[in-house]
Amino acid sequence: MKTPMQEMLEWVRATLPMDLDTPRLIEEKIESLLEKEKEVMQDFATDYERECRINLERSIEKCWHETFNTKER
């Protein structure tokens, strides 16, 4: 699976005449954004994982209290 920026880079390289300055500038800009795209996706995945873990822990605790008729703190 490719990211949208990877697909864009492939498209630019396949479609535009790379012997001109503008397509090369576009290529350089896309390449510089690939690392930023990776960081954004990693941050999202980390935040999502943390949120899932918190929600799971809350659900387990709630289930425990409901099952054994204990009070939630």
Rosetta blueprint (number, residue, H / E / L):
1 M L
2 K L
3 T L
4 P H
5 M H
6 Q H
7 E H
8 M H
9 L H
10 E H
11 W H
12 V H
13 R H
14 A H
15 T H
16 L L
17 P L
18 M L
19 D L
20 L L
21 D H
22 T H
23 P H
24 R H
25 L H
26 I H
27 E H
28 E H
29 K H
30 I H
31 E H
32 S H
33 L H
34 L H
35 E H
36 K H
37 E H
38 K H
39 E H
40 V H
41 M H
42 Q H
43 D H
44 F H
45 A H
46 T H
47 D H
48 Y H
49 E H
50 R H
51 E H
52 C H
53 R H
54 I H
55 N H
56 L H
57 E H
58 R H
59 S H
60 I H
61 E H
62 K H
63 C H
64 W H
65 H H
66 E H
67 T H
68 F L
69 N L
70 T L
71 K L
72 E L
73 R L
